[in-house]
Amino acid sequence: MPGRVASGATGDWAPSAVQRDRDEWRRRRTLRSAAIAAGSTLVLLGVIAAAVVSSPGWDRVRETYFSWDKAVSSFPAVLDGLWLNIRVMAICWVLILVLSLTIAVVRTLRGPVAFPLRLLGTAYVDIFRGLPLLLVIFLLGFGGPALRLQGLPTSPLFWGGTALVLSYSAYVAEVFRSGIESVHPSQRLAGRSLGLSYGQTLRHVVLPQAWRRVIPALMNDLVSLQKDSGLIAVLGVYDAIRRAQIETSLDFNYTPYVVAGALFCCLTIPMARLTDRYARKKGYHGAGGHL
């Protein structure tokens, strides 16, 4: 082969001169592309920064939104509220996976006997995908405690988390259903021909394949849930956004909101990049953007 030569009697591999030239050209092209990308990025950021800084109201905006002293003083309170958002997100995500997978399995059941279950699952998905998440939070956050249901807490944190679970489960159920239906029918038939029951075929043959196929989409939904967990602040829950609002009300300096936004970005951006990297690694090129 033109790219390989044998070295000595032992037959050790060594790149040929042609291969070394190719590697050198690729290295120079990579460095050139990186330099161009870095330069164009710096130019764009410089233009944006110059436009913002030279604007007439920049001094006022800097004092109101980017006060370093205010950021330092409000950071502990906002960070403490963010810990609540993280806990809400983690608990809700586990419940969402369980409920949505159940709904997806119900919607893929065969036969006329399962029609009522399929109808119920379809109605659930249609309703909660049609309702805005903020509206669901208001309805459950204020209406749930008013019902005074025995055995259920009246805490706005509980009902806000319930609204997140119900709303997101409708979307994630469709993700799971698409993964289940993407498994070729021959896989089911092969499982049944081996003597597996319907449940065993679903558990050991269909669901493992479906799970691997929908992981990128699930990770994207997790990124969205990390952000939307801040919506429970409208119920008075002391999360990061609510803590930022309290800090802002002391002197009407909005820097705490910027601090809260930066902390949320520290959560969501790494997860988004991890999602894109995993999707590209598995060959799902349309699942995320390239940097």
C-alpha positions in Angstrom: 0.0 0.0 0.0 1.3 3.5 -0.8 0.8 4.7 2.8 2.7 2.0 4.5 6.2 0.5 4.3 7.9 -2.3 6.1 10.9 -1.4 8.2 13.8 -3.9 8.4 13.5 -7.7 8.5 11.1 -7.6 11.4 8.4 -6.1 9.3 7.7 -3.2 11.7 5.3 -0.7 10.3 6.4 2.9 9.5 4.6 5.6 7.6 5.8 6.3 4.1 6.9 9.6 2.8 3.5 10.1 1.1 1.7 9.4 4.3 3.9 11.8 6.3 3.1 14.5 3.8 -0.6 13.8 4.1 -0.4 14.0 7.9 1.6 17.2 7.7 -0.9 18.8 5.3 -3.9 17.7 7.5 -2.1 19.2 10.6 -1.5 22.5 8.8 -5.1 22.6 7.6 -6.4 22.0 11.2 -4.2 24.7 12.6 -5.3 27.1 9.8 -9.0 26.4 10.4 -8.6 26.8 14.1 -6.8 30.2 13.7 -9.5 31.4 11.3 -12.3 30.3 13.6 -10.6 32.0 16.6 -10.0 35.2 14.7 -13.5 35.5 13.3 -15.0 34.8 16.7 -12.8 37.5 18.4 -13.8 40.0 15.7 -17.5 39.2 16.1 -17.3 39.4 19.9 -15.3 42.6 19.6 -17.9 44.2 17.4 -20.8 43.2 19.7 -18.9 44.4 22.8 -18.0 47.8 21.2 -21.7 48.3 20.2 -22.9 47.5 23.7 -20.3 49.6 25.5 -20.6 52.6 23.3 -24.4 52.7 23.7 -25.8 55.8 25.6 -27.3 53.7 28.4 -24.4 51.4 29.0 -23.3 53.0 32.3 -26.8 52.7 33.8 -27.2 49.1 32.6 -23.7 48.1 33.9 -24.6 49.6 37.3 -28.0 47.9 37.4 -27.3 44.5 35.9 -23.6 43.9 36.3 -22.7 45.2 39.8 -19.8 43.1 41.1 -20.5 44.0 44.7 -24.2 43.0 44.4 -23.2 39.8 42.6 -20.9 38.8 45.5 -23.4 39.6 48.2 -26.3 37.8 46.5 -24.4 34.8 45.3 -24.7 32.6 48.5 -28.5 33.1 48.6 -29.0 32.3 44.9 -26.7 29.3 45.1 -28.7 28.0 48.0 -31.8 28.3 45.9 -30.2 26.6 43.0 -29.6 23.5 45.2 -33.3 23.3 45.5 -33.7 23.4 41.7 -31.2 20.6 41.4 -33.0 18.4 43.9 -36.4 19.1 42.2 -34.9 18.3 38.8 -33.4 15.0 40.0 -36.5 13.7 41.7 -38.8 14.8 38.9 -36.6 13.3 36.2 -36.8 9.8 37.9 -40.6 10.1 38.2 -40.9 11.3 34.6 -38.9 8.4 33.2 -41.1 5.9 35.1 -44.4 7.5 34.2 -43.6 8.3 30.6 -42.2 4.8 29.9 -45.5 3.3 31.3 -47.5 5.6 29.1 -45.4 4.7 26.0 -45.8 1.0 26.7 -49.6 1.4 27.2 -49.9 3.2 23.9 -48.1 0.4 22.0 -50.3 -2.4 23.3 -52.0 -4.4 20.7 -55.5 -5.8 20.5 -59.0 -4.3 21.0 -59.0 -5.2 24.7 -56.3 -2.6 25.3 -58.2 0.1 23.5 -59.4 1.9 26.6 -55.8 2.0 27.9 -54.5 3.3 24.6 -57.3 5.9 24.5 -56.4 7.0 28.0 -52.7 7.3 27.2 -53.4 9.3 24.0 -55.8 11.7 25.9 -53.1 12.2 28.5 -50.4 13.0 26.0 -52.7 15.3 23.9 -53.9 17.3 27.0 -50.6 17.9 28.7 -48.8 18.6 25.4 -51.4 21.1 24.6 -51.3 23.0 27.9 -48.5 25.5 28.6 -46.3 24.3 31.4 -46.7 27.6 33.3 -50.5 27.2 33.1 -50.3 23.7 34.5 -48.1 25.0 37.4 -50.7 27.6 38.2 -53.6 25.2 38.0 -52.0 22.5 40.2 -50.1 24.9 42.5 -53.2 26.9 43.5 -55.9 24.3 42.8 -54.2 21.2 44.3 -54.0 22.5 47.9 -57.5 23.8 47.7 -58.8 20.3 47.2 -57.4 19.2 50.6 -56.9 15.7 49.4 -56.2 13.2 52.2 -52.6 12.0 52.4 -51.3 14.6 49.9 -49.2 17.6 51.1 -50.3 21.2 50.4 -46.8 22.4 49.8 -46.3 24.5 46.6 -43.1 22.6 46.1 -44.9 19.3 45.9 -47.5 20.6 43.5 -45.0 22.5 41.4 -43.0 19.3 41.0 -46.1 17.4 40.2 -46.9 19.9 37.4 -43.4 19.4 36.0 -43.8 15.6 36.1 -47.2 15.5 34.4 -46.2 18.0 31.7 -42.8 16.5 30.8 -44.1 12.9 31.0 -46.3 13.7 28.0 -43.4 14.7 25.9 -41.0 12.0 27.1 -43.7 9.4 26.5 -43.7 10.2 22.8 -39.9 9.9 22.8 -40.1 6.5 24.3 -42.9 5.5 22.0 -40.9 6.5 18.9 -38.0 4.4 20.1 -40.2 1.4 20.8 -41.9 1.6 17.4 -38.5 2.1 15.6 -37.6 -1.5 16.6 -38.3 -3.7 13.6 -41.2 -6.1 14.1 -39.0 -9.0 13.3 -37.3 -8.5 16.7 -40.6 -9.1 18.5 -41.3 -12.1 16.3 -37.9 -13.5 17.0 -38.4 -13.1 20.8 -41.8 -14.8 20.6 -40.4 -17.7 18.5 -37.9 -18.4 21.3 -40.8 -18.9 23.7 -40.7 -15.5 25.4 -44.0 -14.0 26.5 -45.1 -10.5 25.4 -43.8 -8.9 28.5 -40.5 -10.8 28.4 -40.0 -9.8 24.7 -40.7 -6.2 25.6 -38.3 -6.2 28.5 -35.4 -8.2 27.1 -35.6 -7.5 23.3 -37.5 -4.3 22.5 -36.9 -1.9 25.4 -33.1 -2.2 25.5 -32.9 -1.3 21.8 -35.4 1.5 22.1 -33.6 2.9 25.2 -30.3 3.2 23.3 -31.9 4.9 20.4 -33.7 7.6 22.4 -30.9 8.5 24.9 -29.9 11.7 23.0 -33.5 12.9 22.9 -33.9 12.1 26.6 -30.7 14.1 27.5 -32.1 17.1 25.6 -35.3 16.8 27.6 -33.2 16.7 30.8 -31.5 20.0 29.8 -35.0 21.6 29.3 -36.1 20.3 32.7 -33.1 21.9 34.3 -34.2 25.3 33.1 -37.9 24.8 33.6 -37.5 23.8 37.2 -37.1 27.5 37.8 -40.8 28.1 36.9 -41.9 26.8 40.3 -40.8 30.2 41.6 -44.2 31.5 40.6 -45.7 29.5 43.5 -43.4 31.2 46.0 -40.9 28.3 46.3 -37.5 29.6 47.4 -35.5 28.4 44.5 -32.7 30.3 42.7 -35.1 32.6 40.8 -37.1 33.4 43.9 -34.0 34.1 45.9 -32.8 36.4 43.1 -36.1 38.2 43.2 -35.8 38.7 47.0 -32.2 40.1 46.7 -33.3 42.4 43.9 -36.2 43.8 45.9 -33.7 45.1 48.5 -32.3 47.8 46.3 -33.8 47.2 42.9 -30.5 46.1 41.5 -31.1 43.3 39.0 -27.7 41.7 39.2 -29.0 38.7 41.2 -31.0 37.7 38.1 -27.9 37.7 36.1 -26.2 35.6 38.7 -29.1 33.1 38.6 -28.9 33.0 34.9 -25.2 32.3 35.0 -25.7 29.5 37.5 -28.4 27.9 35.3 -26.0 28.1 32.3 -23.3 26.3 34.3 -25.8 23.4 34.7 -27.3 23.3 31.2 -24.4 24.1 28.9 -22.2 21.2 29.9 -25.2 18.9 29.7 -26.0 20.2 26.2 -22.5 19.8 25.0 -22.4 16.3 26.5 -25.6 15.5 24.6 -24.2 16.7 21.3 -21.0 14.8 21.8 -22.8 11.6 22.7 -25.2 12.0 19.7 -22.3 12.5 17.3 -20.4 9.5 18.7 -23.4 7.3 18.1 -24.0 8.7 14.7 -27.1 10.8 15.4 -25.7 13.8 13.4 -29.0 15.6 13.5 -29.4 15.5 17.3 -27.2 18.5 18.1 -25.2 21.4 16.7 -21.5 21.1 15.9 -18.9 23.5 17.4 
